[in-house]
């Protein structure tokens, strides 16, 4: 399945907007209150860091960052030793951090929905593309490193 021509970052920003709106208008039960909700800064910072490190690594290897662009190198170092898709993992951590900071229960549904959507629409497509492009090199990397963590 080929993903739509909208980059994942757009979906991240859209999901952040929806999480905030859901929190404001349908917050549900409050699960984290001050000061405990501030723990959300940890996954938020981790997600941002993962994305910056992954982006930097892809650019260092002069290969595509956007899913539909041509991939010219199989990056298996740095954060790519932890996760085959550290940017998507970072996106989910960013959303999780925001949901924790907001403190209400309903935004968490969107975090899980976002992860499922990214896996179904983008990750599976990217993995097929990488297998076609890099063959056995990709298969070896895939055996060593988990999809998410």
N, C-alpha and C positions, 0 to 999 in steps of 0.2 A: 504494500500500500504506500503510495507516494504522498508525502505530507503536503498540506496546502502551502501556498506561496507566501504565507505570513511567518515571519521569523519567530522563534520561541520567546524572545524578549517581549514582543508585543503581547503574547498571551500572559506572560508574567505580570506586566503592568496592568492588563485588564483584570487579572485575578486579584491583584492588590486592591484595585478600585472596588471590585465586587465584595471582597472581604471587608473592607471598610464600610461599605453601604449595608451589608448584612449585619455587621456589628452595630451600626447605628439604628437600623430599623427592625431587625429581628435577632437581637443579641442572644436570646436563649439564656440558659443558666450561666451565671458568672462562676468560672472555675479558678481564676487567678485574680487576686486583688493585690493592691500595693502592699508591700514591696515585692511580693513574689512574682508578679507579672514582669518585673524588670529582668528576670532571668531570660526572657525572650531576646534580650540583646545578644546573648551568646550564640544561638543558632543564626540570628540575623547577621552578626559579624562573621561567623564561620562561612555562611553561604556567600556573602560578598567576597570574602577572601578566596574561597574556592574558585569563584568565577573569574576574578582577576588573575589568579595563578594559571588557570586553564587557558584563558584567553592569551595570556603572555606566552605560554608554552606553545600554543598552536601558531602564533605569529612568529615565534622564534624559529620554528620548523618550517615556516613559510607554507602553511597549509590552511585549508578553509576553516573558518569559524562557523559560517552559516551552513545549515544542513543540506541545502540544495546546491551549494557550490562544489566544485571539483576538489576532492581530497587528494593531495599529492604526497602525504607522508603519514605513516602510522606512528603516532606519538604514544609511547609506552613508558615515559619517564615522568618524574614529578608527581603531580596529583593524579595523573593517569595510571599510576601504580596502585592507587587506592580504589579508584572507581573507573569503569570504562566510560562513564558519562559524568564527569565531575561538575560540568556546568548545569546539567539538569538537577543533580543532587544539590548543588548550590541554590538553584531556584527554589527547590522544595524547602531547604533550610531557611531561606529568606522568608518564605510564606509562613512557615512554622513560627519563626521568630516574631513576625508581625501578629499572628494569631495569639501568641502568648502575651505579647505586649498589650493587646486589646483586652485580653482576659475573659471574653465570653466564649461560650461553647460552640456556637454555630459556625464560626469561620473555619474550624478544623475540618469540616466536611469538604470545604473547597480546597483545602491543602491536599487531601487524599484524592479528590477528583482531578486536581491538576496533575499530580504524580501519575495517575492512571492514564490521563490524556496524553501526557508527554511520552509515556512508555508505549502506548498504542499507536500514536500518530507519528512521532519523530524517532524514538529510539529504535524501534523494530526496522524502520526504513533505513536508518543510518547503519545499523548492523548488517543488513543485507548488502548495502552499498560497499561497506568496508570489506566484507567477505569476498565480494566480486572483484574488488580492486586489489586486495592484498593476499587473498587465498590462504595458504598455510600459515603465513606470518600472523594474519588476523586470528586464525583458529588457535594458534599457540598462545597468543595474548589473551584470547577469550577464555582459555582453560585456566590461566593464571589469575585473572582479575575479574571480580564480580561486576555485574551490570551496574548496580547501585553502590553498595558497600560490602 
